[in-house]
Amino acid sequence: MSILHKLSLPIYGMNCTSCAVRLKSALDDITGITAEVNFALEKAQITFLDAHDHSESLTRILALLEQKNYQTDLQTLRFDVLGWSCASCAQKTVTTLSKHPFTAHVQSNFATETVQLQSISGAFTQQQLSDLIHSLSYQLTLQTPKNNADQQNHKRLAEQARDKKSLALIALSSALSLPFLISMFVMLATGSHHFLAPGLEFLLATPVQFIIGARYYKGAWNSLKSKSANMDLLVVLGTSAAYFYSLFVLINGLDSPLYFESSTLVITLVTLGKYLEHRAKKSTSSAINALMALRPDTALVKKGKKFISVNIDEIQVGDLVQVAIGEKVPVDGIIVEGNSYLDESLLTGESKPLIKQPKSPVIAGSINGEGVLLIKTTATGESTVLNQIINLVENAQMSKAPIMQLVDKISAIFVPIVLVIVALTFSLWYLSSGDFQQALINAVAVLVIACPCALGLATPTAVVTGTGVAAQHGILIKDIKTLQQVFRLDTIVFDKTGTLTKGRGTINSIYTVEAINSDNNAEDNKNLMLAHLAALQIGSKHPIATTVKNHCINNEILALEANNITAINGEGIQGTIFDKQVIAGNDKMMARFSVTLPPLANLDEQQSIIYIARNGEFWGYIGISDELRENSQDAIQALQQRGLKTVMLSGDKNSVVQHIASQLHIDEHHGELKPEHKLNKIIELQKSGLIAMVGDGINDAPALAQADVSIAMGTGSDAAKESASITLMRNDPRLVSLAIDISKATWRKIQQNLFWAFIFNSIAIPAAALGYLSPAIAGAAMALSSITVLTNSLLLKRIKLEFKQQFKQQKEFS
């Protein structure tokens, strides 16, 4: 492997030359490197010393940069892998890649046959990347962006060719093995030792051993070259021992049984098992494949007065794209012209088509129903929601549960331990009975039965299937840690506005103090106040701001222009309009700016009240009512049925929070909370168990970050989604209980898979060593163990049937 020992590292965040000097000093303290830091270029030149572990040094460099609040550019490379035969192959690949000096982190997934490598951006040239891949014993193909149609088509054709070749080899192997199988059945049925002619056995067994079995010899050789041992080595040792012993007996004309049928049947059964395993593994990734298939290859882009078909990669932000009836939307955008129903089921889990009109947002991958649409592009390629979903799901599938680290360690030493057991089996049988043939056949059976595949597939196949099922229902789970914690939760904490309520409030009451502008009549004064209020809210996405802006648009009230706008989380907002300070918010906001509130009659305590002041004088208020989401009551009931405590935290006034809580029968509620108060409540609740926080706003971000599991609504703020470990792609709080069900089911499958994998090897290896299993039966059992684990994981897909039963009164889950 070609390894360079110098790395030019971009450094962001240095404020002066002294920063560079101090950083150089700190870097030089790291063992195994020397550093030069250039403030002007914002770069550090790192020289790695030969005598030290480069990957460890790089890890310490990145940790140091994070500690000092400096940033650098990291890139993630994903590879498809061809040639892995068991979990130890995947682990060996990770070990080899991790030795490269510029590799920060490597993960593998045996179930999906992928490797993810994180490194310094630009550290690998194309030649270095080629050298790195060439140093491995397996074929790695670098994945290109998700919207590359050529890549997806090439991968599909390669899969088809691979499956066609595998089926041809299985057919040939089965045909050559059939006479052996018939002979064995005849012997069992009649009791006579009716064997095939020795020469015929040799002719049948040889092609199977060296043509069908060539892949195992190649895999074993690559394994030995990389100084490791894998399942291929076990198969080669076992079948070669049976084959060459039989050949020795045949050539020398000895009066001894032949074991050509054992070597032939083992290779046939293992090959069939690997094919079925591969097909099942592909099925675990069906959710990702379905998402990738949502991107069209081309799109119609408006150029002047014409629409021209262009490659999807060539579309730019701002382009006008036409989507015909029945076509897939190629980009994220805003509808400029047209009305239609769009199917977003594979993206959000929402099975009912949604009506889309001008100014409605659309997401790439949606299927256009009944009208031609003209869309203004807002995001393309990797920036689209579709690709962000794919990346989130892939990252979750690449992550490993803590127990998987133990499984990786076991897999790494599994084959060497098996070889020791094989040696002991042969030696003890031969020494105790003097029967060389029996000792050999029992040792071969141990070699064949012992395969770490089931162990290696137990966790990743369940994780891949579980996260895929979640994604299909509009639940994006970021990592395995989250998947592991969700079903252990004790309390679910909800924000109110935009989470349990629609967040699309209605202004039901408007009051102004006439004296503040006596030249206007009452109606004009109200409109003027709303124009000032809309000016403050112009750039906000808060539900109250949206309500105010929508009201103004519907009533043709033009927002004024405001400057120096400042928001105070949990209280309100203030700014300058026509050189006058305008303040809007709750009573705490008024108190902060020493605004005296007059006695106000007929205030509806079930409405959110927004007070407005100008130049320190109270101007008036608006009353906003917010409707409950139609599914909120079902969501709370479903959680309580699962034994979970429900809590609502809100910045709204206590009377409104009390009213909503009583409607939903929430166990505990708190109102008039600032973001820091929400954070403190989460910390307090964590003393009694694991907590999940469900929110959608910027003011929820601290609480989301603190919670053990954080859940963001799909239409929430970017800050909320960035802080969350789970994102709900549609605004349905019932998805929280579904996420818990998926987590519980997935973790149950992981436990079942690991149990059966451990039990299988614990029982099968001793049984083979004691002579209770023939090599042929051992081969079948070995293949069956992996298929059993995969099939058990795939049963997770049936969880949607449980969803139907749980919400049978709602059509959207049917």
C-alpha positions in Angstrom: 0.0 0.0 0.0 1.3 3.4 -1.0 1.2 5.6 2.2 2.1 9.3 2.1 3.4 10.8 5.4 2.5 14.4 4.8 -0.9 15.9 5.1 -2.1 19.4 4.4 -5.0 20.0 6.8 -7.4 23.0 6.4 -8.0 24.8 9.7 -10.9 27.1 10.2 -11.4 29.4 13.2 -8.0 30.8 13.9 -8.3 34.6 14.7 -4.6 35.7 14.7 -1.0 34.5 14.3 -0.8 33.7 18.0 -3.6 31.2 17.5 -1.5 29.5 14.9 1.6 29.5 17.2 -0.4 28.0 20.1 -2.0 25.4 17.8 1.4 24.4 16.4 2.7 23.9 19.9 -0.3 21.8 20.9 0.0 19.6 17.7 3.8 19.1 18.3 2.9 17.6 21.7 1.1 14.8 19.9 3.4 11.7 19.7 4.3 10.6 16.2 3.9 13.9 14.3 5.4 17.3 13.6 3.4 20.3 12.5 3.6 23.6 10.8 0.6 26.0 11.0 0.1 28.9 8.6 -2.4 31.5 9.7 -2.6 33.2 6.4 -3.4 30.0 4.4 -5.5 28.6 7.2 -3.7 25.3 6.9 -1.6 22.9 9.0 1.1 20.8 7.4 1.3 17.5 9.3 4.3 15.1 9.0 3.7 11.6 10.3 6.7 9.7 11.6 7.2 6.2 10.4 7.6 4.6 13.9 4.2 5.5 15.1 0.5 4.5 14.5 -0.7 7.2 12.0 -4.4 6.5 12.5 -4.0 7.0 16.3 -2.2 10.3 15.7 -4.9 11.5 13.3 -7.6 10.7 15.8 -5.7 12.7 18.4 -5.3 15.6 15.9 -9.0 15.7 15.2 -9.8 15.5 18.9 -7.5 18.4 19.6 -9.1 20.6 16.9 -12.5 19.9 18.3 -11.3 20.7 21.8 -10.0 24.1 20.7 -13.1 24.8 18.6 -11.3 24.7 15.3 -12.8 23.0 12.2 -11.5 21.1 9.3 -13.0 19.5 6.2 -14.0 15.8 6.5 -15.3 13.7 3.7 -17.2 10.4 3.7 -16.5 7.8 1.1 -18.8 4.8 0.6 -17.8 1.6 -1.2 -19.8 -1.4 -2.4 -17.8 -4.6 -1.7 -17.6 -7.8 -3.7 -16.0 -10.9 -2.3 -16.8 -11.0 1.4 -17.7 -14.5 2.6 -18.3 -13.9 6.3 -18.2 -11.3 9.1 -14.5 -11.7 9.6 -13.9 -10.6 6.0 -15.7 -7.3 6.8 -13.8 -6.9 10.0 -10.5 -7.5 8.2 -11.4 -4.8 5.6 -12.1 -2.3 8.4 -8.7 -3.2 10.0 -6.8 -2.7 6.8 -8.5 0.6 5.9 -8.0 1.9 9.4 -4.2 1.5 9.0 -4.1 4.2 6.4 -2.7 7.4 8.0 -5.4 9.7 6.6 -8.4 7.5 7.7 -10.3 9.0 10.6 -13.0 6.3 11.0 -14.1 3.2 9.2 -17.4 1.2 9.4 -18.6 -1.9 7.6 -21.9 -3.6 7.2 -21.7 -7.2 6.2 -25.4 -7.4 5.6 -25.4 -4.6 2.9 -21.8 -5.4 1.7 -20.8 -1.8 2.1 -17.9 0.1 3.8 -17.9 3.7 4.9 -14.6 5.6 5.3 -14.3 9.0 6.8 -11.1 11.0 6.1 -9.7 14.5 5.7 -11.3 16.1 2.7 -8.9 15.9 -0.3 -6.5 13.6 1.6 -6.9 10.8 -1.0 -5.9 11.5 -4.6 -7.4 9.2 -7.2 -4.1 7.2 -7.4 -3.9 6.9 -3.6 -7.5 5.7 -3.5 -6.7 3.1 -6.2 -3.6 1.9 -4.3 -5.6 1.6 -1.1 -8.3 -0.5 -2.8 -5.7 -2.6 -4.6 -4.1 -3.4 -1.2 -7.3 -5.3 -0.1 -8.3 -8.8 -1.0 -11.8 -7.7 -2.0 -13.2 -5.7 -4.8 -14.3 -2.2 -3.7 -16.3 0.2 -5.9 -16.6 3.8 -4.8 -20.2 5.0 -4.7 -21.0 8.1 -6.6 -23.8 10.5 -5.7 -27.3 9.0 -5.2 -28.7 10.8 -8.2 -26.2 9.2 -10.7 -28.5 7.1 -12.9 -25.5 5.4 -14.6 -24.2 4.2 -11.2 -27.6 2.7 -10.2 -28.0 1.1 -13.6 -24.5 -0.3 -13.6 -25.1 -1.7 -10.1 -28.4 -3.3 -11.2 -26.8 -4.9 -14.2 -23.9 -6.2 -12.2 -26.3 -7.7 -9.7 -28.2 -9.4 -12.5 -25.0 -10.8 -14.0 -23.8 -12.0 -10.6 -27.1 -13.7 -9.9 -27.2 -15.3 -13.4 -23.7 -16.7 -12.9 -24.5 -17.9 -9.4 -27.6 -19.7 -10.6 -25.6 -21.3 -13.5 -23.0 -22.6 -11.0 -25.6 -23.9 -8.6 -27.4 -25.7 -11.5 -24.1 -27.3 -12.6 -23.1 -28.2 -9.1 -26.6 -29.7 -8.3 -26.5 -31.8 -11.5 -23.1 -33.2 -10.6 -24.1 -33.8 -7.0 -27.4 -35.5 -7.8 -25.9 -39.0 -8.5 -24.2 -38.9 -5.0 -27.5 -37.9 -3.4 -29.4 -40.7 -5.2 -26.7 -43.2 -4.2 -27.0 -42.1 -0.5 -30.8 -42.5 -0.5 -30.5 -45.9 -2.1 -28.1 -46.9 0.6 -30.3 -45.6 3.4 -33.5 -47.3 1.9 -32.0 -50.7 1.1 -29.2 -51.0 3.6 -26.8 -52.1 0.8 -23.6 -50.3 0.3 -24.5 -49.3 -3.3 -21.9 -46.8 -4.3 -21.1 -45.2 -7.6 -18.0 -46.5 -9.5 -14.9 -44.9 -8.0 -13.9 -43.4 -11.4 -17.3 -41.9 -11.9 -17.2 -40.4 -8.4 -13.9 -38.8 -9.2 -15.2 -37.4 -12.5 -18.3 -35.9 -10.8 -16.5 -34.5 -7.8 -13.5 -32.8 -9.6 -15.5 -30.0 -11.4 -17.4 -29.2 -8.3 -14.2 -29.0 -6.2 -12.2 -26.8 -8.6 -14.8 -25.0 -10.8 -17.7 -24.5 -8.4 -15.4 -24.3 -5.5 -12.9 -21.9 -7.1 -14.4 -18.9 -5.3 -13.6 -20.6 -1.9 -10.0 -21.3 -2.9 -9.6 -17.7 -4.0 -11.2 -16.4 -0.9 -9.0 -18.6 1.3 -5.9 -17.5 -0.5 -6.7 -13.8 -0.1 -7.4 -14.5 3.5 -4.1 -16.1 4.1 -2.3 -13.3 2.2 -3.8 -10.8 4.5 -2.8 -12.9 7.5 -6.3 -13.7 8.6 -8.7 -16.6 8.4 -12.3 -16.7 7.2 -15.2 -19.0 6.3 -13.7 -19.7 2.9 -10.6 -21.2 4.6 -12.8 -23.6 6.6 -14.7 -24.8 3.5 -11.5 -25.2 1.5 -9.7 -27.2 4.3 -12.7 -29.4 5.0 -13.6 -30.3 1.3 -10.0 -30.5 0.3 -9.2 -33.0 3.1 -12.2 -35.2 2.0 -11.4 -34.8 -1.7 -7.6 -35.4 -1.6 -7.9 -38.3 0.8 -10.4 -40.0 -1.5 -8.1 -39.3 -4.5 -5.1 -40.8 -2.6 -7.2 -43.9 -1.8 -8.4 -44.2 -5.5 -4.9 -43.8 -7.0 -3.3 -46.3 -4.6 -6.2 -48.8 -4.9 -6.6 -49.0 -1.2 -9.6 -50.8 0.4 -11.1 -47.8 2.0 -14.3 -45.8 1.6 -14.2 -42.7 -0.6 -15.6 -39.3 0.5 -16.0 -37.6 -2.8 -19.8 -37.3 -2.0 -18.9 -35.3 1.2 -16.7 -32.7 -0.6 -19.2 -32.4 -3.5 -22.4 -32.0 -1.4 -20.7 -29.6 1.0 -19.6 -27.2 -1.8 -23.1 -27.5 -3.4 -25.0 -26.8 -0.2 -22.7 -24.0 0.9 -22.9 -22.4 -2.6 -26.7 -22.7 -2.5 -26.8 -21.2 1.0 -24.6 -18.3 0.0 -26.8 -17.5 -2.9 -30.0 -17.6 -0.8 -28.2 -15.5 1.8 -27.2 -12.9 -0.8 -30.8 -12.7 -2.0 -32.1 -12.3 1.5 -29.5 -9.6 2.3 -30.6 -7.6 -0.7 -34.1 -7.8 0.6 -33.1 -6.1 3.9 -32.0 -3.1 1.9 -35.2 -2.8 -0.2 -36.2 0.4 1.6 -33.0 2.2 0.5 -33.2 0.8 -3.0 -36.8 2.0 -3.3 -35.8 5.5 -2.2 -32.9 5.5 -4.7 -35.3 4.5 -7.5 -37.4 7.6 -6.9 -35.0 9.9 -8.8 -35.7 10.2 -12.6 -32.8 10.2 -15.0 -33.8 13.4 -16.9 -36.2 16.4 -16.5 -37.8 19.0 -18.7 -36.2 22.4 -17.9 -37.6 25.7 -19.4 -35.0 27.4 -21.6 -36.6 30.6 -23.0 -39.9 29.5 -24.4 -39.0 25.9 -24.8 -38.7 22.9 -22.5 -35.5 20.9 -23.0 -34.8 17.4 -21.6 -31.6 17.6 -19.5 -29.7 15.2 -17.3 -30.8 15.4 -13.7 -27.3 16.3 -12.6 -27.3 19.4 -14.8 -30.3 21.1 -13.1 -29.5 24.3 -11.2 -31.3 26.0 -8.3 -33.7 28.5 -9.8 -34.4 26.5 -12.9 -38.1 26.0 -13.9 -38.9 22.3 -14.3 -42.0 20.8 -15.8 -43.5 17.6 -14.3 -46.0 15.8 -16.4 -48.9 13.6 -15.1 -47.6 10.4 -13.6 -44.0 11.5 -13.5 -41.6 11.7 -10.5 -40.7 15.1 -9.3 -36.9 15.4 -10.0 -36.0 18.3 -7.6 -37.1 20.0 -4.5 -39.0 23.2 -5.3 -42.0 25.5 -5.2 -44.9 25.2 -7.6 -45.2 28.1 -9.9 -48.1 26.9 -12.0 -50.6 24.0 -11.8 -52.6 22.0 -9.3 -52.3 18.3 -8.6 -52.3 15.6 -6.1 -48.8 14.3 -5.2 -48.0 10.9 -3.7 -45.2 11.2 -1.1 -45.8 7.8 0.5 -42.3 6.5 0.1 -40.8 9.7 1.5 -43.1 10.5 4.4 -45.2 7.3 4.9 -48.3 9.4 4.1 -50.3 7.0 2.0 -53.0 9.6 1.0 -52.0 11.8 -2.0 -51.7 15.5 -1.0 -53.2 18.4 -2.9 -50.5 20.8 -4.1 -51.2 24.3 -5.5 -49.1 27.3 -6.5 -46.6 28.3 -3.8 -46.8 24.8 -2.3 -43.4 23.1 -1.7 -42.7 19.8 -3.4 -40.0 17.3 -2.7 -37.9 15.2 -5.1 -39.2 11.7 -5.5 -42.9 12.6 -5.2 -45.2 11.1 -7.9 -47.4 13.6 -9.7 -51.0 12.6 -9.9 -53.4 14.4 -12.2 -52.0 17.8 -13.3 -49.0 19.3 -15.2 -46.8 21.3 -12.8 -44.2 24.0 -13.3 -41.7 24.0 -10.4 -39.1 26.5 -9.4 -36.0 24.5 -8.2 -34.9 25.2 -4.6 -32.6 22.1 -4.1 -30.9 19.5 -6.4 -28.7 16.5 -6.0 -27.3 15.8 -2.6 -29.2 18.8 -1.2 -32.7 17.4 -1.7 -34.8 16.0 1.1 -34.7 12.6 -0.7 -31.0 12.4 -0.6 -30.9 13.6 3.0 -33.3 10.8 3.9 -31.1 8.3 2.1 -28.0 9.5 3.9 -29.7 9.4 7.3 -30.9 5.9 6.8 -27.6 4.7 5.4 -25.7 6.3 8.3 -28.1 4.5 10.8 -27.5 1.2 9.0 -23.7 1.6 9.1 -23.7 2.3 12.9 -23.1 -0.5 15.3 -24.8 -1.5 18.5 -22.4 -1.9 21.5 -23.0 -5.6 21.5 -21.8 -5.7 17.8 -18.3 -4.7 19.0 -18.2 -7.9 21.0 -19.5 -9.9 18.0 -16.7 -8.3 15.9 -14.1 -9.4 18.4 -15.5 -12.9 18.5 -15.6 -13.1 14.7 -12.0 -12.0 14.4 -10.8 -15.0 16.5 -13.5 -17.4 15.6 -11.8 -19.2 12.7 -8.4 -19.7 14.5 -10.3 -21.2 17.5 -12.2 -23.5 15.1 -8.9 -24.7 13.6 -7.6 -25.5 17.0 -10.9 -27.5 17.7 -10.4 -29.3 14.4 -6.9 -30.3 15.3 -8.0 -31.5 18.7 -11.0 -33.4 17.1 -8.7 -35.2 14.6 -6.0 -36.0 17.2 -8.3 -37.3 19.9 -10.4 -39.5 17.5 -7.3 -40.9 15.9 -5.5 -41.5 19.2 -8.5 -43.1 20.9 -9.7 -45.3 18.1 -6.9 -45.6 15.7 -9.4 -45.0 12.9 -7.9 -42.4 10.5 -11.0 -42.2 8.3 -13.4 -41.5 11.2 -11.0 -38.9 12.7 -10.7 -37.2 9.3 -14.5 -37.2 8.6 -15.3 -35.7 12.0 -12.6 -33.1 11.6 -14.0 -32.2 8.2 -17.5 -31.9 9.7 -16.3 -29.4 12.3 -14.6 -27.4 9.6 -17.8 -27.2 7.5 -20.3 -26.6 10.4 -18.3 -23.7 11.9 -19.0 -20.5 10.1 -19.3 -17.0 11.7 -21.8 -15.8 9.1 -24.9 -16.2 11.2 -23.1 -14.3 14.1 -22.0 -11.5 11.8 -25.4 -11.2 10.2 -27.4 -11.2 13.4 -27.3 -7.5 14.2 -26.8 -5.7 10.9 -29.6 -7.4 9.1 -32.1 -6.6 11.9 -30.8 -2.9 12.0 -31.0 -2.5 8.2 -34.5 -4.0 8.0 -35.8 -2.1 11.1 -34.5 1.3 10.0 -35.8 0.6 6.5 -39.3 -0.2 7.8 -39.2 2.9 9.9 -38.2 5.0 6.9 -41.1 3.6 4.9 -43.4 4.8 7.6 -41.9 8.3 7.7 -39.6 7.8 10.7 -35.9 8.6 10.2 -33.7 7.0 12.9 -30.2 8.5 12.9 -28.2 5.7 14.7 -28.3 2.4 16.4 -27.9 3.9 19.8 -31.3 5.7 19.3 -32.8 2.4 18.1 -31.6 0.7 21.2 -32.9 3.3 23.6 -36.4 4.1 22.2 -38.1 1.0 23.5 -36.7 1.6 27.0 -38.2 5.0 27.4 -40.2 5.9 30.5 -41.5 9.3 29.7 -42.4 11.2 26.5 -42.3 15.0 26.7 -44.1 17.0 24.0 -43.9 20.6 23.0 -47.4 22.1 22.4 -47.5 24.5 19.5 -46.8 22.8 16.1 -46.4 19.4 17.8 -49.7 18.5 19.5 -51.5 21.4 17.9 -51.5 22.3 14.2 -49.4 25.4 14.7 -51.6 27.2 12.2 -53.5 29.4 14.6 -56.4 31.7 13.9 -56.6 35.3 15.1 -60.0 35.5 16.9 -59.7 38.8 18.7 -58.0 42.1 18.1 -57.9 45.0 20.6 -56.3 48.4 20.3 -56.0 51.4 22.5 -57.5 54.2 20.4 -55.6 57.0 22.1 -52.3 55.9 20.6 -53.4 57.1 17.1 -56.6 59.2 17.4 -56.5 60.2 13.7 -57.4 56.7 12.6 -60.7 54.9 13.2 -60.8 51.7 15.2 -60.5 49.4 12.2 -57.6 51.3 10.7 -55.8 51.3 14.0 -56.1 47.6 14.2 -54.8 47.1 10.7 -51.9 49.5 11.4 -51.0 47.5 14.5 -51.1 44.3 12.5 -48.9 45.8 9.8 -46.4 46.7 12.5 -46.6 43.2 14.0 -46.2 41.5 10.6 -43.1 43.6 10.0 -41.5 42.1 13.1 -42.5 38.6 12.0 -41.4 38.9 8.4 -38.4 36.5 8.7 -39.7 34.2 11.4 -41.0 30.7 10.9 -42.6 30.5 14.4 -46.2 29.3 14.3 -47.4 32.6 15.7 -45.5 34.5 13.0 -47.1 32.3 10.3 -50.5 33.0 11.8 -50.0 36.8 11.8 -48.6 36.8 8.2 -51.4 34.6 6.9 -54.0 36.8 8.5 -52.4 40.0 7.0 -52.2 38.4 3.5 -55.9 37.2 3.7 -57.0 40.7 4.8 -54.7 42.6 2.3 -52.7 44.2 5.1 -49.2 45.1 3.9 -46.4 44.6 6.3 -44.2 47.6 7.1 -40.4 47.6 7.1 -38.7 46.9 10.4 -35.0 47.2 11.4 -32.9 45.8 14.3 -35.3 42.9 14.9 -34.4 40.9 18.0 -36.2 37.8 19.3 -36.2 36.8 23.0 -37.0 33.1 23.2 -40.0 32.3 25.2 -41.1 35.9 25.5 -41.4 37.7 22.2 -39.8 40.0 19.6 -38.9 43.7 19.2 -37.6 46.0 16.5 -37.6 49.5 15.1 -40.3 50.8 12.7 -40.4 54.4 11.5 -37.7 55.2 14.3 -40.1 53.9 16.9 -39.5 50.8 19.1 -42.2 48.1 18.6 -42.5 45.2 21.1 -44.7 42.1 20.8 -44.9 39.2 23.1 -46.3 37.9 26.3 -46.6 39.6 29.7 -43.0 38.7 30.5 -41.9 40.6 27.4 -43.9 43.6 28.4 -42.4 43.5 31.9 -38.9 43.3 30.4 -39.4 46.6 28.6 -41.3 48.2 31.5 -44.6 48.3 29.6 -47.6 48.7 31.9 -50.6 46.5 30.9 -54.0 48.1 31.6 -56.8 46.1 33.1 -58.3 44.1 30.2 -61.8 42.6 30.3 -63.1 39.6 28.4 -59.7 38.0 27.7 -60.2 34.4 26.6 -58.0 32.4 28.8 -58.0 29.5 26.3 -56.3 31.7 23.7 -52.7 32.7 23.3 -52.5 36.5 23.9 -49.8 38.5 22.1 -49.4 42.0 23.5 -48.1 44.9 21.3 -46.4 48.1 22.6 -45.0 51.1 20.7 -42.5 53.5 22.2 -43.0 51.9 25.6 -46.8 52.4 25.6 -49.3 49.5 25.4 -51.0 49.5 22.0 -53.2 46.4 22.0 -53.3 42.7 21.8 -54.3 39.8 19.5 -55.8 36.5 20.7 -54.8 33.4 18.8 -56.5 30.0 19.1 -54.7 26.9 17.9 -56.5 23.6 16.9 -55.4 20.2 18.1 -54.0 17.9 15.5 -56.7 15.3 14.7 -54.3 12.5 15.7 -52.9 14.0 19.0 -55.5 12.3 21.3 -54.8 8.9 19.7 -51.0 9.5 20.0 -51.3 10.2 23.8 -53.6 7.3 24.3 -51.3 4.9 22.4 -48.3 6.0 24.6 -50.2 5.6 27.8 -51.4 2.1 26.8 -47.7 1.2 26.5 -47.1 2.3 30.1 -45.4 5.6 29.3 -45.8 8.8 31.2 -46.8 11.8 29.0 -45.7 15.4 29.7 -46.3 18.7 27.9 -43.9 21.6 28.1 -44.9 25.0 26.6 -44.0 28.6 26.5 -47.7 29.5 26.2 -49.6 30.8 29.2 -50.8 28.3 31.9 -54.5 28.6 31.1 -54.0 27.6 27.5 -51.6 24.7 28.4 -54.1 23.5 31.0 -56.9 23.5 28.5 -54.9 21.5 25.9 -53.7 19.0 28.6 -57.2 18.4 29.8 -58.4 17.7 26.3 -55.6 15.2 25.7 -55.6 13.7 29.2 -51.8 14.3 29.5 -50.3 13.1 32.8 -48.3 16.3 33.5 -48.0 19.8 32.0 -46.1 23.0 32.5 -46.7 26.4 30.9 -44.9 29.7 30.5 -41.5 28.1 30.1 -38.5 29.6 28.4 -36.1 27.3 26.5 -33.8 27.1 29.6 -36.8 26.2 31.7 -37.7 23.4 29.3 -34.1 22.2 29.5 -34.2 22.2 33.3 -37.5 20.2 33.3 -35.9 17.6 31.0 -32.9 17.3 33.4 -35.3 16.9 36.3 -37.4 14.2 34.6 -34.2 12.3 33.7 -33.6 11.6 37.3 -36.5 9.1 37.2 -35.9 7.4 33.9 -35.2 7.7 30.2 -36.8 10.7 28.5 -37.8 11.4 24.9 -38.5 15.0 23.8 -40.8 15.7 20.8 -40.6 19.3 19.4 -40.5 21.4 16.3 -39.2 24.8 17.1 -35.9 26.6 17.6 -36.8 27.1 21.3 -37.0 23.3 21.6 -33.4 22.7 20.5 -31.8 22.8 24.0 -34.4 20.4 25.4 -34.0 18.1 22.3 -30.3 18.0 22.7 -30.5 17.1 26.5 -33.2 14.4 26.1 -32.1 10.8 26.0 -34.0 10.5 22.7 -34.9 13.5 20.7 -37.7 13.5 18.1 -38.4 16.4 15.7 -41.5 16.9 13.6 -40.7 16.9 9.9 -41.9 20.5 9.2 -40.1 21.8 12.3 -37.1 24.2 12.3 -33.7 23.1 11.0 -32.3 23.6 14.5 -34.9 21.2 16.0 -34.1 18.6 13.3 -30.4 19.0 13.7 -30.7 18.4 17.4 -33.0 15.4 17.0 -32.0 11.7 16.8 -35.3 10.8 15.2 -37.2 12.9 12.6 -40.8 12.3 11.8 -41.4 13.1 8.1 -45.0 14.0 8.5 -46.8 15.9 11.3 -48.4 12.9 13.0 -47.6 12.5 16.7 -48.8 8.8 16.5 -45.5 8.0 14.8 -43.9 8.3 18.2 -45.6 5.1 19.4 -44.8 3.5 16.1 -41.1 4.3 16.5 -41.2 2.7 19.9 -42.8 -0.4 18.4 -40.2 -0.6 15.6 -37.4 -0.1 18.1 -38.8 -2.9 20.4 -39.3 -5.3 17.5 -35.9 -4.6 16.0 -34.1 -5.1 19.3 -36.1 -8.3 19.9 -34.9 -9.6 16.5 -31.3 -8.7 17.3 -31.5 -10.7 20.6 -33.2 -13.6 18.9 -30.6 -13.7 16.1 -27.7 -13.6 18.5 -29.2 -16.2 20.6 -29.7 -18.6 17.7 -26.3 -17.9 16.3 -24.5 -18.6 19.6 -26.7 -21.6 20.3 -26.1 -23.0 16.8 -22.4 -22.9 17.1 -22.4 -24.0 20.8 -24.4 -27.1 19.8 -23.3 -27.8 16.3 -19.5 -27.7 16.7 -19.4 -30.2 19.7 -21.9 -32.4 17.8 -19.7 -32.5 14.8 -16.6 -33.1 16.9 -18.3 -36.0 18.6 -19.2 -37.6 15.3 -22.9 -36.9 15.2 -22.9 -34.9 12.0 -21.6 -35.9 8.6 -19.9 -33.3 6.4 -22.9 -33.1 4.1 -25.4 -32.5 6.9 -22.9 -30.0 8.5 -22.9 -28.1 5.2 -26.6 -27.9 5.0 -26.9 -26.9 8.7 -24.3 -24.2 8.2 -26.2 -22.7 5.3 -29.5 -23.0 7.2 -28.2 -21.1 10.2 -27.5 -17.9 8.1 -30.7 -18.2 6.2 -32.6 -18.6 9.5 -31.1 -15.4 10.9 -31.8 -13.4 7.7 -35.4 -14.7 7.5 -36.0 -13.8 11.1 -34.8 -10.2 10.4 -37.0 -10.0 7.3 -40.0 -10.8 9.5 -39.7 -7.2 10.7 -41.4 -6.1 7.5 -44.6 -7.7 8.8 -44.7 -5.0 11.5 -46.8 -2.9 9.2 -49.6 -5.4 9.7 -49.5 -4.6 13.4 -49.7 -0.9 12.5 -52.9 -1.6 10.4 -54.5 -3.3 13.4 -53.5 -0.6 15.8 -54.9 2.2 13.7 -57.5 0.3 11.8 -59.9 3.2 12.2 -57.5 5.3 10.0 -57.1 4.5 6.3 -53.6 5.9 6.0 -52.0 2.9 7.5 -53.9 0.4 5.4 
